[in-house]
Amino acid sequence: MSVTGKIVNGSIVLPPGTKLPEGAEVRVETIATEDPFLAAVERLAKPRPHLPKDYALNHGHYLRGEPKK
């Protein structure tokens, strides 16, 4: 059985009508509010001011010393 509730004033509030057997062991897990994949993409997509402005075009030059395009 899986039930989703919310924390209200430090207590777990389950949906109305939810019945759990007395003495039942339960597991509480927080639900990620942010998609980890999107968070990683966001971190990678940020501007990189320490890199040259033409890095994407001339990465071969900066990595291996090839002539600039």
N, C-alpha and C positions, 0 to 999 in steps of 0.2 A: 504494500500500500504506500502510495506517495501523496503527500499533501503539501501545498505551498501556503505559507502564512507570512505574517509581517511582524516586525518588532515594534511594539508600541510601549513607550515608557519603560523599556528594559524587559518587557515580557513578550513571549511569543503568543500571537493571536492567530488562531486557526479560523478557517471559514466557518460560518454558522452551520450547525448540524453535524460537524465532524465528531465522530465518536471513536475514542481509542480505549482499548481494554485497560482496566485498572492494573497497574504494575507492569505494563508493557514497556520494553526498552525502546527508546527512539534514538535516531541519529539526526543531528542538526548540522546542516551544511549551508554556508552562505552561497548565494547565486551570484556569479560574476555579473556586474552591471555593464561591463565593457568587453567587447569581443577581443581576445588576446591577439588575433591575427591583425585586426584593424589597428590596434595599438602599436604593433610592430611596424606595420606599413607607415603609420603616422610618424614614428620615430625616424624611419629611414628616409622619408620624403621631406624632412625639414631641410631648410637651406643650410649649406655648408660654406660659411664665409671664409674658412681657412683654405679652401681649395680654389685654384685658379678658375676664372669664369669660363674658360674654354676647355675645362677638364673633360667633359663628356665627348667633345669632338676630338681632342688630342690626348686621350688617356694613354695611348701607345707612346707618345713622346715623353710623358711624365713618368711612366712606369718602366719603359725599356729604352728610352733615348731615341726613338724613331723620329724622322723629320715631322715637323708640324704640318697639318693639312691646311 
